[in-house]
């Protein structure tokens, strides 16, 4: 049996640093589209909580923002009846579309 998840989606909000006991982690919500169209010929979306326990968390916060597209590889964890994805690989794919060039 395997517990492996791949997500491709956009960040629903800016990631935040949270604390779980003594461990710090990044919490971010990733919005992903369903692969099957709905009755209106569009795609429904889900927002999935993702936790990242890498070292140097602040470095990641400097580079990922709301609306950015990311790829996530990880596994599902049940936290008191709430399913979350624990990320073991994060890929930055693109910035949000409406970002101004500076």
Secondary structure by P-SEA (a helix, b strand, c coil): ccbbbbbbccccccbbbbbcccbbbbbbbbbbbbcccccccbbbbbbbbbbbbccaaaaaaacccccccbbbbbbbbbcccbbbbbccbbbbcccccccccc
